[in-house]
Amino acid sequence: MNYISTRGQSPSVSFAEAVAAGLAPDGGLYFPQEIPNLSGNIEVWESLSYADLCFAFLEHFTEDYDSGILRSIIYDAYASFSHPDIAPLKNLEDNLFVLELFHGPTLAFKDFALQVLGNLYAEKIKNTGEKLNVLGATSGDTGAAAIHGLLDKPGANIFILYPKGHISDLQERQMTCTGADNVFPMAIEGSFDDAQNVIKEIFSDQEFRSSYNLSAVNSINLARILAQCVYYFYAYFRLPLDKRENVEFVVPTGNFGNILSGWLAQKMGLPIKSLKIATNRNDILYRLFNTGVYSVSPVEFSHAPSMDIQVASNFERFLYYVEGNNPQRILDIMTEFKSTGTYKFKEFNPDTLSSSHTSDEEIENTIHRVHEQYDYIVDPHTACGFKAIDPEKTTVILATAHPAKFPKTIEKAIGIEPTIESLEILKEKKSIFYPIAAEKKAIQGFIEENAVS
Ligand SMILES: *Cc1c(COP(=O)(O)O)cnc(C)c1O
């Protein structure tokens, strides 16, 4: 399997090359040259454990890895999860389900991919003797998960930019209280979009990128997208047989990584009927799906900080597909959008996706209602998934984070502060972070000083 750039100006690459590069040199994102049809495997995969399913799935995409090594990387990654099912599916009522994706080491769905990616990096370092500097921006959870995927791994340093004051205190502590020497949390003024923009600038500086052997952990990384496809299969197999007819997955969305994975799983033959993009008040995608106009607004900070994103990087992969696999068209759209902040589609093709949006007030009300109705606590991101549920469908809402990561909002909604021991411990630890301007020069300087040697 080869991977091509959505902008068509870079050569196609192998899986390992795409993972190492993150962004393609032409600024595009890597996409499978051909989406494989895996529907013939579905019957066999039905009864596999999570780790076995993950291996069976990823093997189709990772030709340049030895399968014994791949298997041990995957087993090791999911051994750190605290629930025996890894991704348990809860039935709230009748045809309403919640897929809990928060039983990994940092209590958000990002662990599913980043535990695997951390091990892939470590394997590469072991084999080549290369040193690696991993760089990413986070809206809260990616940073923690990426850091925990690489904690104390020799030969790798990790640099994570985050918007100071706009992530939860515990999200920040998961990054800043590790005590590990190879971890550099960098606090910027501004929003996640500001952090993501400067990272894109740094990655487009080819010379800098290669002299420090930089790799991106952002949700554009192909390994993340593919690893996340697995839980859609896993969840589908846990639905009762009579509920599989008309299945909709609802995905709390920020950078469009998680939902892209579900949509790809569908294109590979998993019989998902539809997917819903659940946004918070940062509803650029909601507006696009309802008006055909893709138009950026200023980021608004919300109760669901990991979704406080306007320009979703991964959306380009979806566009590439619905615009007929035409890289020139993507280049044109992205160029116009970048220079004017708006792109008006003559006819926008939503494929099987729809979208909802949820205000902060609705988030609080939903947390309250779900607690009353089901005696179940959802975090503020997951709460966005409860909007506009279609009772005719089997709905699977992806629970993207553990409620204990957002105690203030939960307390406000239901008067209870959820706690979990792994987070309580952090409150006693020393927090180390590096304040820095969200500017290319400053960040490159910091990396130069602190790169792994
Ligand atoms: C990252 C994150 C999201 C958004 O996921 P994307 O893949 O960026 O769309 C939603 N909820 C939580 C808790 C997250 O950490």
The ligand as a Gaussian input file, in Angstrom:
#p B3LYP/6-31G(d) Opt

LIG

0 1
 C       -9.141000      15.626000      20.548000
 C      -10.463000      15.555000      21.176000
 C      -11.633000      15.737000      20.440000
 C      -11.610000      16.086000      18.980000
 O      -11.084000      15.040000      18.200000
 P      -10.569000      15.314000      16.724000
 O       -9.964000      14.060000      16.265000
 O       -9.567000      16.429000      16.838000
 O      -11.751000      15.746000      15.923000
 C      -12.845000      15.567000      21.088000
 N      -12.904000      15.277000      22.399000
 C      -11.788000      15.114000      23.135000
 C      -11.927000      14.793000      24.581000
 C      -10.538000      15.233000      22.563000
 O       -9.436000      15.063000      23.297000

